[in-house]
């Protein structure tokens, strides 16, 4: 019971921190529609421009699925992502996974591996499990 109370407290603190550090996410209908059709449209500032360029150039192998877009939509989304990307090494990851960036690791270092596989969380990619819509600036 004590463990559950500590977990809930930690999640509450993280949510309060997320609200205080709320990301300002620019609006882009194509990005929201295309990326949001499979997962949350991750805020562009969470990866570097180089990472977004590599990710958008390999959508035929997008984390195990073919997420290829037509050339026009790909170009629009890539321009939006690169223009609003995070700057500096803290937003870069060789794996192209936001959860592998130094920023993510720093912000989430208090979360144990056991908590990441909780059925209500499932993975590090499920931002909404802890942050709700806050991550999207809503």
DSSP file (Angstrom, degrees, kcal/mol; ACC not computed):
  #  RESIDUE AA STRUCTURE BP1 BP2  ACC     N-H-->O    O-->H-N    N-H-->O    O-->H-N    TCO  KAPPA ALPHA  PHI   PSI    X-CA   Y-CA   Z-CA
    1    1 A X     >        0   0    0      0, 0.0     4,-2.3     0, 0.0     5,-0.2   0.000 360.0 360.0 360.0 -40.6    0.0    0.0    0.0
    2    2 A X  H  >  +     0   0    0      1,-0.2     4,-2.3     2,-0.2     5,-0.2   0.896 360.0  53.5 -61.4 -39.3    2.9    2.3    0.8
    3    3 A X  H  > S+     0   0    0      1,-0.2     4,-2.5     2,-0.2    -1,-0.2   0.899 108.2  49.6 -62.1 -42.1    4.4    1.7   -2.6
    4    4 A X  H  > S+     0   0    0      2,-0.2     4,-2.8     1,-0.2     5,-0.2   0.911 110.3  50.5 -64.0 -42.5    1.1    2.6   -4.3
    5    5 A X  H  X S+     0   0    0     -4,-2.3     4,-2.3     1,-0.2    -2,-0.2   0.907 111.3  48.1 -62.4 -41.7    0.9    5.8   -2.3
    6    6 A X  H  X S+     0   0    0     -4,-2.3     4,-2.7     2,-0.2    -2,-0.2   0.911 112.0  49.9 -64.8 -42.4    4.5    6.7   -3.3
    7    7 A X  H  X S+     0   0    0     -4,-2.5     4,-2.7     2,-0.2    -2,-0.2   0.931 111.8  47.5 -61.8 -46.3    3.8    6.0   -6.9
    8    8 A X  H  X S+     0   0    0     -4,-2.8     4,-2.4     1,-0.2    -1,-0.2   0.896 112.5  49.6 -63.2 -39.5    0.6    8.1   -6.9
    9    9 A X  H  X S+     0   0    0     -4,-2.3     4,-2.6    -5,-0.2    -1,-0.2   0.929 111.4  49.1 -62.8 -44.7    2.5   10.9   -5.2
   10   10 A X  H  X S+     0   0    0     -4,-2.7     4,-2.6     1,-0.2    -2,-0.2   0.910 111.9  48.3 -62.2 -42.5    5.3   10.7   -7.8
   11   11 A X  H  X S+     0   0    0     -4,-2.7     4,-2.5     2,-0.2    -1,-0.2   0.897 111.5  50.7 -65.2 -38.9    2.9   10.7  -10.7
   12   12 A X  H  X S+     0   0    0     -4,-2.4     4,-2.5     2,-0.2    -2,-0.2   0.909 111.2  47.6 -63.7 -42.8    1.1   13.7   -9.1
   13   13 A X  H  X S+     0   0    0     -4,-2.6     4,-2.6     2,-0.2    -2,-0.2   0.915 112.4  50.0 -63.4 -43.2    4.4   15.6   -8.8
   14   14 A X  H  X S+     0   0    0     -4,-2.6     4,-2.8     2,-0.2    -2,-0.2   0.897 110.6  49.5 -63.5 -39.7    5.3   14.7  -12.3
   15   15 A X  H  X S+     0   0    0     -4,-2.5     4,-2.5     2,-0.2    -1,-0.2   0.923 111.6  48.3 -65.1 -43.2    1.9   15.9  -13.6
   16   16 A X  H  X S+     0   0    0     -4,-2.5     4,-2.2     1,-0.2    -2,-0.2   0.909 113.3  48.3 -62.2 -40.7    2.3   19.2  -11.7
   17   17 A X  H  X S+     0   0    0     -4,-2.6     4,-2.4     2,-0.2    -2,-0.2   0.908 110.5  51.5 -64.4 -41.9    5.9   19.5  -13.1
   18   18 A X  H  < S+     0   0    0     -4,-2.8    -2,-0.2     1,-0.2    -1,-0.2   0.898 110.3  48.6 -63.0 -40.0    4.6   18.8  -16.6
   19   19 A X  H >< S+     0   0    0     -4,-2.5     3,-1.1     1,-0.2    -1,-0.2   0.899 112.3  48.3 -66.8 -39.0    1.9   21.5  -16.2
   20   20 A X  H 3< S+     0   0    0     -4,-2.2    -2,-0.2     1,-0.3    -1,-0.2   0.867 118.4  40.4 -67.6 -35.3    4.5   24.0  -15.0
   21   21 A X  T 3< S+     0   0    0     -4,-2.4    -1,-0.3    -5,-0.1    -2,-0.2   0.026  87.2 168.6-100.6  26.4    6.8   23.1  -17.8
   22   22 A X    <   -     0   0    0     -3,-1.1     2,-0.3     1,-0.1   113,-0.1  -0.041  34.2-122.0 -45.9 132.3    4.0   22.9  -20.4
   23   23 A X        -     0   0    0    111,-0.4     2,-1.0    -5,-0.1    -1,-0.1  -0.580  11.6-133.1 -78.8 138.5    5.3   22.7  -24.0
   24   24 A X        -     0   0    0     -2,-0.3     2,-0.7    19,-0.0   113,-0.1  -0.825  28.9-167.3 -90.3 104.2    4.1   25.4  -26.3
   25   25 A X        -     0   0    0     -2,-1.0    18,-0.0   111,-0.2   111,-0.0  -0.840  13.6-136.1-102.0 114.7    3.2   23.3  -29.3
   26   26 A X        -     0   0    0     -2,-0.7     2,-0.4     1,-0.1    18,-0.1  -0.284  27.5-108.8 -63.0 152.7    2.5   25.1  -32.6
   27   27 A X        +     0   0    0      4,-0.0     2,-0.3     5,-0.0    -1,-0.1  -0.697  42.8 163.2 -89.1 134.6   -0.5   24.1  -34.5
   28   28 A X     >  -     0   0    0     -2,-0.4     4,-2.6     1,-0.1     5,-0.2  -0.838  22.4-160.0-149.3 108.7   -0.1   22.2  -37.8
   29   29 A X  H  > S+     0   0    0     -2,-0.3     4,-2.6     1,-0.2     5,-0.2   0.867  91.1  50.7 -61.3 -40.7   -3.1   20.3  -39.1
   30   30 A X  H  > S+     0   0    0      2,-0.2     4,-2.9     1,-0.2     5,-0.4   0.937 113.3  45.5 -65.0 -46.5   -1.2   17.9  -41.4
   31   31 A X  H  >>S+     0   0    0      1,-0.2     4,-2.0     2,-0.2     5,-0.8   0.929 114.7  48.1 -59.7 -47.8    1.2   16.9  -38.6
   32   32 A X  H  X5S+     0   0    0     -4,-2.6     4,-1.0     3,-0.2    -2,-0.2   0.911 117.2  42.1 -62.0 -42.7   -1.7   16.5  -36.1
   33   33 A X  H  X5S+     0   0    0     -4,-2.6     4,-0.6    -5,-0.2    -2,-0.2   0.955 121.5  37.2 -70.9 -51.3   -3.8   14.4  -38.5
   34   34 A X  H ><5S+     0   0    0     -4,-2.9     3,-0.6    -5,-0.2     4,-0.3   0.955 126.7  34.0 -71.1 -51.1   -1.1   12.2  -40.0
   35   35 A X  H >X5S+     0   0    0     -4,-2.0     4,-1.7    -5,-0.4     3,-1.2   0.882 117.7  55.3 -72.4 -36.9    1.1   11.6  -36.9
   36   36 A X  H 3<<S+     0   0    0     -4,-1.0    -1,-0.2    -5,-0.8    -2,-0.2   0.558  88.8  77.2 -73.8  -7.5   -1.9   11.6  -34.6
   37   37 A X  T << S+     0   0    0     -3,-0.6    -1,-0.2    -4,-0.6    -2,-0.2   0.726 113.0  20.0 -74.3 -19.3   -3.7    8.9  -36.5
   38   38 A X  T <4 S-     0   0    0     -3,-1.2     2,-0.3     1,-0.4    -2,-0.2   0.675 136.5  -7.6-117.1 -30.8   -1.4    6.3  -35.0
   39   39 A X  S  < S-     0   0    0     -4,-1.7    -1,-0.4     3,-0.0    87,-0.1  -0.902  93.9 -60.0-154.0 176.0    0.0    7.9  -31.8
   40   40 A X        -     0   0    0     -2,-0.3     2,-1.3     1,-0.1    -3,-0.1  -0.425  58.7-109.5 -62.9 143.3    0.1   11.2  -30.1
   41   41 A X        -     0   0    0     -9,-0.1    -1,-0.1    -5,-0.1     3,-0.1  -0.632  41.2-134.6 -74.7  99.8    1.7   13.8  -32.3
   42   42 A X        -     0   0    0     -2,-1.3    94,-0.1     1,-0.1    -7,-0.0  -0.279  24.9 -98.8 -60.5 134.8    4.8   14.2  -30.3
   43   43 A X    >   -     0   0    0     92,-0.2     3,-1.9     1,-0.1     4,-0.2  -0.284  28.7-129.8 -55.3 133.8    5.9   17.9  -29.8
   44   44 A X  G >  S+     0   0    0      1,-0.3     3,-1.4     2,-0.2    42,-0.9   0.770 101.7  67.7 -60.6 -27.1    8.6   18.8  -32.3
   45   45 A X  G 3  S+     0   0    0     40,-0.3    -1,-0.3     1,-0.2    42,-0.1   0.511  82.4  77.1 -74.7   0.0   10.9   20.3  -29.7
   46   46 A X  G <  S+     0   0    0     -3,-1.9     2,-0.3    40,-0.1    -1,-0.2   0.552  99.8  37.9 -86.2  -7.3   11.4   16.8  -28.2
   47   47 A X  S <  S-     0   0    0     -3,-1.4    39,-2.5    -4,-0.2    45,-0.2  -0.950  89.5-104.7-134.9 159.7   13.8   15.8  -31.0
   48   48 A X  B  >  -a   86   0A   0     43,-1.5     4,-2.5    -2,-0.3     5,-0.2  -0.350  33.3-110.1 -76.2 162.1   16.5   17.6  -32.9
   49   49 A X  H  > S+     0   0    0     37,-0.6     4,-2.5     1,-0.2     5,-0.2   0.895 120.9  53.5 -59.1 -40.7   16.0   18.7  -36.5
   50   50 A X  H  > S+     0   0    0      2,-0.2     4,-2.4     1,-0.2    -1,-0.2   0.913 108.7  49.0 -61.8 -42.4   18.5   16.1  -37.7
   51   51 A X  H  > S+     0   0    0      2,-0.2     4,-2.8     1,-0.2    -2,-0.2   0.925 111.3  48.8 -63.5 -44.1   16.6   13.4  -35.8
   52   52 A X  H  X S+     0   0    0     -4,-2.5     4,-2.9     2,-0.2     5,-0.2   0.905 110.1  52.6 -62.3 -39.7   13.3   14.5  -37.4
   53   53 A X  H  X S+     0   0    0     -4,-2.5     4,-1.3     1,-0.2    -2,-0.2   0.936 112.9  43.5 -60.5 -47.0   14.9   14.5  -40.8
   54   54 A X  H  < S+     0   0    0     -4,-2.4     4,-0.3     2,-0.2    -2,-0.2   0.905 115.0  49.6 -65.0 -41.7   16.2   11.0  -40.4
   55   55 A X  H >< S+     0   0    0     -4,-2.8     3,-1.3     1,-0.2    -2,-0.2   0.932 111.9  46.5 -64.8 -46.5   12.8    9.8  -38.9
   56   56 A X  H >< S+     0   0    0     -4,-2.9     3,-0.6     1,-0.3    -1,-0.2   0.744 109.1  57.3 -69.6 -21.9   10.7   11.3  -41.7
   57   57 A X  T 3< S+     0   0    0     -4,-1.3    -1,-0.3    -5,-0.2    -2,-0.2   0.490 109.8  44.5 -84.2  -3.8   13.1    9.9  -44.3
   58   58 A X  T X   +     0   0    0     -3,-1.3     3,-2.0    -4,-0.3    -1,-0.2  -0.073  66.1 129.8-130.2  35.0   12.6    6.3  -43.0
   59   59 A X  G X   +     0   0    0     -3,-0.6     8,-3.5     1,-0.3     3,-1.1   0.696  65.1  71.6 -65.4 -17.8    8.8    6.2  -42.6
   60   60 A X  G 3  S+     0   0    0      1,-0.3    -1,-0.3     6,-0.3     8,-0.1   0.677 111.1  32.1 -70.0 -14.6    8.7    2.9  -44.5
   61   61 A X  G <  S+     0   0    0     -3,-2.0     2,-1.5     5,-0.1     3,-0.3  -0.339  81.4 162.4-132.6  51.2   10.3    1.4  -41.4
   62   62 A X  B X  S-B   65   0B   0      3,-2.1     3,-1.0    -3,-1.1    -3,-0.1  -0.582  79.9 -46.0 -81.9  89.0    8.8    3.6  -38.7
   63   63 A X  T 3  S-     0   0    0     -2,-1.5    -1,-0.3     1,-0.3     3,-0.1   0.892 123.8 -35.7  51.0  45.7    9.4    1.5  -35.5
   64   64 A X  T 3  S+     0   0    0     -3,-0.3     2,-0.3     1,-0.3    -1,-0.3   0.415 125.1  83.0  95.2  -0.9    8.2   -1.7  -37.1
   65   65 A X  B <  S-B   62   0B   0     -3,-1.0    -3,-2.1    -6,-0.1     2,-0.8  -0.919  78.8-113.6-131.7 160.0    5.4   -0.3  -39.4
   66   66 A X        +     0   0    0     -2,-0.3    -6,-0.3    -5,-0.2    -5,-0.1  -0.837  38.7 164.5 -92.1 108.7    5.2    1.3  -42.8
   67   67 A X        +     0   0    0     -8,-3.5    -7,-0.2    -2,-0.8    -1,-0.1  -0.070  16.2 162.2-114.1  30.5    4.0    4.8  -42.2
   68   68 A X        -     0   0    0     -9,-0.2     2,-0.3   -10,-0.1    -2,-0.1  -0.213  18.9-162.9 -56.9 138.1    4.9    6.2  -45.6
   69   69 A X        -     0   0    0      1,-0.1    -1,-0.1     2,-0.0     2,-0.1  -0.773  30.8 -89.0-114.7 162.2    3.2    9.5  -46.5
   70   70 A X     >  -     0   0    0     -2,-0.3     4,-2.6     1,-0.1     5,-0.2  -0.401  46.8-106.8 -67.7 156.7    2.7   11.1  -49.9
   71   71 A X  H  > S+     0   0    0      1,-0.2     4,-2.3     2,-0.2     5,-0.2   0.833 116.3  52.9 -57.5 -38.5    5.6   13.4  -50.8
   72   72 A X  H  > S+     0   0    0      2,-0.2     4,-2.3     1,-0.2    -1,-0.2   0.938 112.5  42.6 -65.2 -47.6    3.7   16.6  -50.2
   73   73 A X  H  > S+     0   0    0      2,-0.2     4,-2.7     1,-0.2     5,-0.3   0.896 113.3  53.8 -65.7 -39.4    2.5   15.8  -46.7
   74   74 A X  H  X S+     0   0    0     -4,-2.6     4,-2.8     1,-0.2    -2,-0.2   0.933 110.5  46.6 -59.6 -45.5    5.9   14.4  -45.8
   75   75 A X  H  X S+     0   0    0     -4,-2.3     4,-2.5    -5,-0.2    -2,-0.2   0.910 112.6  49.4 -64.0 -44.2    7.6   17.6  -46.9
   76   76 A X  H  X S+     0   0    0     -4,-2.3     4,-2.1     2,-0.2    -2,-0.2   0.931 115.2  43.6 -61.0 -46.5    5.0   19.8  -45.0
   77   77 A X  H  X S+     0   0    0     -4,-2.7     4,-3.0     2,-0.2     5,-0.2   0.920 113.2  51.1 -67.4 -43.4    5.4   17.8  -41.8
   78   78 A X  H  X S+     0   0    0     -4,-2.8     4,-3.0    -5,-0.3     5,-0.3   0.922 109.9  49.9 -60.8 -44.1    9.2   17.6  -42.1
   79   79 A X  H  X S+     0   0    0     -4,-2.5     4,-2.3     1,-0.2    -1,-0.2   0.924 113.1  47.2 -59.3 -44.5    9.4   21.4  -42.6
   80   80 A X  H  X S+     0   0    0     -4,-2.1     4,-1.6    -5,-0.2    -2,-0.2   0.932 114.4  46.3 -61.7 -47.5    7.2   21.9  -39.5
   81   81 A X  H  < S+     0   0    0     -4,-3.0     4,-0.4     1,-0.2    -2,-0.2   0.924 114.8  45.9 -64.2 -45.2    9.2   19.5  -37.4
   82   82 A X  H >< S+     0   0    0     -4,-3.0     3,-0.8     1,-0.2    -1,-0.2   0.899 111.6  52.0 -65.7 -39.7   12.6   20.9  -38.4
   83   83 A X  H 3< S+     0   0    0     -4,-2.3    -1,-0.2    -5,-0.3    -2,-0.2   0.824 120.6  33.8 -65.0 -31.5   11.4   24.5  -37.9
   84   84 A X  T 3< S+     0   0    0     -4,-1.6    -1,-0.2    -5,-0.2    -2,-0.2   0.217  92.0 131.3-109.6  12.4   10.2   23.7  -34.3
   85   85 A X    <   -     0   0    0     -3,-0.8   -40,-0.3    -4,-0.4   -37,-0.2  -0.151  63.1-100.5 -66.7 158.8   12.8   21.1  -33.3
   86   86 A X  B     -a   48   0A   0    -39,-2.5   -37,-0.6   -42,-0.9     2,-0.4  -0.442  37.1-135.9 -71.6 153.2   14.7   21.1  -30.1
   87   87 A X        +     0   0    0    -39,-0.1     3,-0.2    -2,-0.1     2,-0.1  -0.911  57.0  31.8-117.2 145.1   18.2   22.4  -30.3
   88   88 A X  S >  S-     0   0    0     -2,-0.4     3,-1.7     1,-0.2    -2,-0.0  -0.132  95.1 -69.7  99.3 163.6   21.3   20.9  -28.7
   89   89 A X  G >  S+     0   0    0      1,-0.3     3,-1.8     2,-0.2    13,-0.5   0.729 118.4  74.8 -63.7 -23.9   22.5   17.4  -27.9
   90   90 A X  G 3  S+     0   0    0      1,-0.3    13,-2.6    -3,-0.2    14,-0.3   0.702  99.1  46.4 -65.8 -16.0   19.9   17.0  -25.1
   91   91 A X  G <  S+     0   0    0     -3,-1.7   -43,-1.5    11,-0.2     2,-0.4   0.087  97.0  93.4-109.7  22.1   17.2   16.5  -27.8
   92   92 A X    <   +     0   0    0     -3,-1.8    10,-0.5   -45,-0.2     2,-0.3  -0.921  43.6 173.9-120.5 142.0   19.1   14.1  -30.0
   93   93 A X    >   -     0   0    0     -2,-0.4     3,-1.4     8,-0.1     8,-0.1  -0.976  31.0-143.2-146.4 130.4   19.1   10.2  -30.0
   94   94 A X  T 3  S+     0   0    0     -2,-0.3    -1,-0.1     1,-0.3     7,-0.0   0.838 106.9  53.6 -58.6 -33.2   20.8    7.8  -32.4
   95   95 A X  T 3  S-     0   0    0      2,-0.2    -1,-0.3    -3,-0.1     3,-0.1   0.605 106.5-128.6 -77.4 -11.7   17.7    5.5  -32.1
   96   96 A X    <   +     0   0    0     -3,-1.4     2,-0.5     1,-0.3    -2,-0.1   0.531  66.3 133.5  70.2   9.0   15.4    8.4  -33.0
   97   97 A X    >   -     0   0    0      1,-0.2     3,-1.9    -5,-0.0     4,-0.3  -0.791  56.4-146.2 -91.2 126.6   13.4    7.5  -29.9
   98   98 A X  G >  S+     0   0    0     -2,-0.5     3,-1.8     1,-0.3     6,-0.4   0.878 100.5  62.6 -55.5 -38.0   12.4   10.5  -27.8
   99   99 A X  G 3  S+     0   0    0      1,-0.3    -1,-0.3     5,-0.1    26,-0.0   0.600  98.5  56.6 -67.7  -9.7   12.7    8.3  -24.7
  100  100 A X  G <  S+     0   0    0     -3,-1.9    -1,-0.3     4,-0.1    -2,-0.2   0.415  83.2 107.5 -98.6   0.2   16.4    7.8  -25.5
  101  101 A X  S <> S-     0   0    0     -3,-1.8     4,-2.3    -4,-0.3     5,-0.2  -0.471  79.1-122.3 -76.4 150.1   17.3   11.6  -25.5
  102  102 A X  H  > S+     0   0    0    -10,-0.5     4,-2.4   -13,-0.5     5,-0.2   0.871 113.3  57.1 -56.5 -36.5   19.3   13.0  -22.6
  103  103 A X  H  > S+     0   0    0    -13,-2.6     4,-2.7     2,-0.2    -1,-0.2   0.955 108.2  44.8 -59.3 -50.8   16.4   15.4  -21.9
  104  104 A X  H  > S+     0   0    0     -6,-0.4     4,-2.0   -14,-0.3    -2,-0.2   0.922 113.3  50.3 -61.2 -45.6   13.8   12.5  -21.5
  105  105 A X  H  < S+     0   0    0     -4,-2.3     4,-0.4     1,-0.2    -1,-0.2   0.894 112.8  47.0 -61.4 -40.3   16.2   10.5  -19.3
  106  106 A X  H >< S+     0   0    0     -4,-2.4     3,-0.8    -5,-0.2    -2,-0.2   0.935 114.2  46.4 -65.9 -46.2   16.8   13.5  -17.1
  107  107 A X  H 3< S+     0   0    0     -4,-2.7     3,-0.2     1,-0.2    -2,-0.2   0.781 122.9  34.5 -67.9 -27.2   13.2   14.4  -16.8
  108  108 A X  T >< S+     0   0    0     -4,-2.0     3,-1.9    -5,-0.2    -1,-0.2   0.162  77.1 116.9-115.9  17.2   12.1   10.8  -16.0
  109  109 A X  T <  S+     0   0    0     -3,-0.8    -1,-0.1    -4,-0.4    -2,-0.1   0.718  72.0  61.3 -62.6 -21.2   15.0    9.4  -14.0
  110  110 A X  T 3  S+     0   0    0     -3,-0.2     2,-0.5    -4,-0.2    -1,-0.3   0.588  82.7  95.2 -82.0  -8.9   12.8    8.9  -10.9
  111  111 A X  S <  S-     0   0    0     -3,-1.9     2,-0.1  -101,-0.0    -3,-0.0  -0.723  72.6-137.8 -86.9 124.7   10.5    6.4  -12.8
  112  112 A X     >  -     0   0    0     -2,-0.5     4,-1.5     1,-0.1     3,-0.3  -0.362  20.2-113.2 -79.0 159.8   11.5    2.8  -12.2
  113  113 A X  H  > S+     0   0    0      1,-0.2     4,-1.1     2,-0.2    -1,-0.1   0.865 118.1  57.8 -57.7 -36.9   11.6    0.2  -14.9
  114  114 A X  H  4 S+     0   0    0      1,-0.2     3,-0.3     2,-0.2    -1,-0.2   0.882 103.9  51.3 -62.4 -38.8    8.7   -1.6  -13.1
  115  115 A X  H >4 S+     0   0    0     -3,-0.3     3,-1.0     1,-0.2    -1,-0.2   0.834 102.7  59.7 -69.8 -31.6    6.6    1.5  -13.3
  116  116 A X  H 3< S+     0   0    0     -4,-1.5    -1,-0.2     1,-0.2    -2,-0.2   0.822 106.9  46.5 -65.7 -30.1    7.2    1.8  -17.1
  117  117 A X  T 3< S+     0   0    0     -4,-1.1    -1,-0.2    -3,-0.3    -2,-0.2   0.336  79.1 130.3 -96.8   8.0    5.7   -1.6  -17.7
  118  118 A X  S X> S-     0   0    0     -3,-1.0     4,-3.1    -4,-0.2     3,-2.1  -0.380  71.0-119.4 -54.8 136.1    2.6   -1.0  -15.5
  119  119 A X  T 34 S+     0   0    0      1,-0.3    -1,-0.1     2,-0.2    -4,-0.0   0.758 114.7  53.9 -55.5 -25.1   -0.4   -2.0  -17.6
  120  120 A X  T 34 S+     0   0    0      1,-0.1    -1,-0.3     2,-0.1    -2,-0.1   0.666 121.8  29.1 -82.6 -15.5   -1.8    1.5  -17.3
  121  121 A X  T <4 S+     0   0    0     -3,-2.1     2,-1.8    -6,-0.2    -2,-0.2   0.812  75.7 174.6-106.0 -51.8    1.5    3.0  -18.7
  122  122 A X     <  +     0   0    0     -4,-3.1     2,-0.3    -7,-0.2    -3,-0.1  -0.198  60.8   4.9  73.5 -43.0    2.8    0.1  -20.9
  123  123 A X  S >  S-     0   0    0     -2,-1.8     3,-1.3     3,-0.1    -6,-0.0  -0.989  72.9-102.5-162.4 166.6    5.8    2.0  -22.4
  124  124 A X  T 3  S+     0   0    0     -2,-0.3    -2,-0.1     1,-0.2    -1,-0.1   0.682 115.6  65.0 -67.8 -18.0    7.9    5.2  -22.3
  125  125 A X  T 3  S+     0   0    0      1,-0.2     2,-1.5     2,-0.1    -1,-0.2   0.581  78.2  87.4 -81.5  -9.9    6.2    6.3  -25.5
  126  126 A X    X   +     0   0    0     -3,-1.3     3,-1.6     1,-0.2     4,-0.5  -0.497  48.2 161.6 -91.4  67.9    2.8    6.5  -23.7
  127  127 A X  T >>  +     0   0    0     -2,-1.5     4,-2.8     1,-0.3     3,-1.3   0.853  67.6  63.7 -55.5 -39.4    3.1   10.1  -22.5
  128  128 A X  H 3> S+     0   0    0      1,-0.3     4,-1.4    -3,-0.2    -1,-0.3   0.716  85.1  74.6 -63.2 -21.8   -0.6   10.5  -22.0
  129  129 A X  H <4 S+     0   0    0     -3,-1.6    -1,-0.3    -8,-0.2    -2,-0.2   0.877 119.2  11.8 -59.4 -37.0   -0.6    7.8  -19.3
  130  130 A X  H <4 S+     0   0    0     -3,-1.3    -2,-0.2    -4,-0.5    -1,-0.2   0.733 137.4  39.3-109.1 -33.4    1.0   10.2  -16.8
  131  131 A X  H >< S-     0   0    0     -4,-2.8     3,-1.7     1,-0.3    -3,-0.2   0.536  81.8-160.5-100.5  -7.4    0.8   13.6  -18.5
  132  132 A X  G ><  -     0   0    0     -4,-1.4     3,-0.6    -5,-0.4    -1,-0.3  -0.348  69.3 -28.9  59.3-141.5   -2.7   13.5  -20.1
  133  133 A X  G > >S+     0   0    0      1,-0.2     3,-1.5     2,-0.1     5,-1.5   0.470 117.4  96.9 -85.1  -1.3   -3.1   16.1  -22.8
  134  134 A X  G X 5S+     0   0    0     -3,-1.7     3,-2.1     1,-0.3  -111,-0.4   0.874  74.6  62.5 -54.9 -39.1   -0.6   18.3  -21.1
  135  135 A X  G < 5S+     0   0    0     -3,-0.6    -1,-0.3     1,-0.3   -92,-0.2   0.773 102.8  50.6 -60.1 -25.8    2.2   17.0  -23.3
  136  136 A X  G < 5S-     0   0    0     -3,-1.5    -1,-0.3    -4,-0.1    -2,-0.2   0.437 116.5-112.2 -92.4   0.3    0.4   18.4  -26.3
  137  137 A X  T < 5       0   0    0     -3,-2.1    -3,-0.2    -4,-0.3    -2,-0.1   0.614 360.0 360.0  80.1  10.6   -0.1   21.8  -24.9
  138  138 A X      <       0   0    0     -5,-1.5    -4,-0.2     0, 0.0    -3,-0.1   0.473 360.0 360.0 -78.3 360.0   -3.9   21.4  -24.6
